[in-house]
Amino acid sequence: MFTWTRRSAALAAAACLATSVVACGGGGGGGGDALVLSELDPYTEKLDGQITANILDRCGKRAGVTVDRQAVPGTEIVPQVLRQASSRSLPSLLLLDNLYVQQIAETGALTPLDSYGFKDTDSYYESAISAGTYKNKLYGLPTAVDTLALYYNKEMFSKAGLSPPKDWTELTEAAQKLSGGSRYGIAFSAVANEEGTFQFLPFFWGAGAELTKPNSPEAVKAVDLWTKLVQGKAASRSVLNWTQADVTDQFIAGNAAMMVNGPWALAELKEQKDVEYGVVPIPAPDGGKATVPLGGEVWVIPATDDEQQQKAWQVLQCMNEPKNMLEWGEKTAHLPATPEVAEQMSDPVMRSFADALPETRPRTDPLGPRYPDASKALWTALQAAITGQATPEEALANAQ
Amino acid sequence: MARTRERIVRWLFLAPAIVYIVAFFCYPVVYNVRMGVTRYTVTSFYTGEAPFVGLANYLSVARDALLDTAFINTAIFTVGSIVPQFSIGLALAVFFQRHFPLNRTLRALLLLPWLLPLVVAGTVYRWILDQDYGVVNQVLLQLHVISEPVPWLTSPGWALASVIIANIWAGIPFNLVVLYSGLEGIPRTLYEAAAVDGARAWRQFWHITLPLLRPVSAIALMLGLIYTIKVFDIIMILTNGGPADSTQTLATWAYFLSFIDLSFGKGAAVGNILILITLVFAAFYLRSARAAFR
């Protein structure tokens, strides 16, 4: 008996020692005189990260706080936020893909922005506001948004005597005509994740399909378009693996005459002096502009404590002042979230992207937190059809 | 009294290891098992509440058509990787037993794939196997072995094979090192005696090398199996589980369920199945390791 107690006492002592060490390691951070405001965003890239950090610093100073900025890659941010949510260590200010706002808001971890007296929703693009809204309350506010358009290589088009496509027939013909050798007519991303669905939505919505009814004839028509582009060798089979960044690389390398991509690709394109490119809206099947999805991140303020939340709101307000919004948008190649600021952009290509913004639609409309399931079903169907495992009809029937 | 003291000291030496195993091994496993029987959603992380659902996660995973795909792919991937890894590793180990110039240098070079992070190796393979601009297709086209570029990573028929090829390459050094050290342990005199008796190289290999290498081979195969069954990074980088789920294994599927679908309960269920399979092989490993070191 005696040995037992001694033994367990020693064990307990050792365990305590170990846990206290862990506890010490877990704490830390903070300190100093000014209040520290933790912030998390997905801008891991050096240039974008630096610009974000600069503006945050400036805004932090004005609010009388030190902003402790952290960046993790976009795909890692949700797992990170979930970990932080379970240990009650969410950052005070968080920049989240608008796609996840409703799912995270559903948990109760976010604070509605009207509690800080925000009413100015009218100056923002309508879809930007609705993407940040859950159950009639606004939780997320973007500084910048983005969307998709069709880039084309001016030199290749003029050599072939073509003009940028205005409907799907012209799109297919141009893509076919411009393919040959090691070049394909068009590049896009049909990768098996959200990026694939995001890129496909202009065609899906453009054809008149709805996510609530993924096996409609309109949806089949859209899947058929991409499938035929690949099977007709007007687009590489590698679209199945390409991310949007890969698509940009292909376009810059001259391996594709057109690409579906967002304004962020401009940052890279501008460094390539010898690629002459133009940007036009993605066409609908019979002409006109297709409805395009709204991308980009929104700021949310997690429930921390009152002082932190108030300061976070001050910083967020400062970030969204026209001057800062314009600077951030122009330098990182994203579109300012209010029409008023978007019009001030000096780059005409950026402005043509901004022209499409009134037609954008949030991906979560109308499914809300159920969008991710529909998105997965859609990219799965797309992959099945493009690989030839199923016809577009069969593939979409399974997406039900 | 002295005995008691000795016991305390003994336990104090053990304590750090026990604490480590409990905190970083037992706790996550128990947590994962518990997660597998709850409906663990995004909300559960914040509220900490996850309703108990019994075996519902396992049932819905079992009903999912992807389960068959993932099981079959995991089996093909594991066997398809280990058999060539082991055979090539063994051939190289026997080869390096001979004395020839640059032996050590070449052996060191062959270890390089082991030092290379799989993320880097995977990215390089993505370039090499690219359908349009990859070096493999270029060479095969030039040599007129193929008339059309092979869609290595973009056709459901080829993708699994491509992932296996990359993984074989990454796993050869491990087998080489383990088997080489095993060969070093076989007494030279046996070969000399066999040579005197007139046994040629091939017979020596079958009747001396292979039987005496059996304990070490068992360890190499078992460890290889445990490593391979859970391979994740190389598949994610090369094919992201696609195209059309054709390279989805249990490991990648568990990831997709948890972190893409955010159905953590189902992801945990698949993870637990994987843990169970690994445990079975771990038991075999321990048995063969005991035999080897006896």
Interface residues (C-beta under 8 A of the other chain):
Chain A: F2 T3 R6 R7 A10 L11 A14 A15 A18 V22 V78 P79 L82 R83 A85 S86 Q103 I104 E106 T107 G108 A109 S182 Y184 V191 A192 N193 S236 R237 S238 L240 N241 N255 P372 D373 K376 T380 Q383 A384 I386 T387 Q389
Chain B: T4 R7 I8 W11 L12 A15 P16 I18 V19 A23 V42 T43 F45 Y46 T47 G48 R126 D130 Q131 D132 Y133 P151 L153 T154 S155 P156 T239 N240 G241 G242 P243 A244 D245 S246 F259 I260 D261 L262
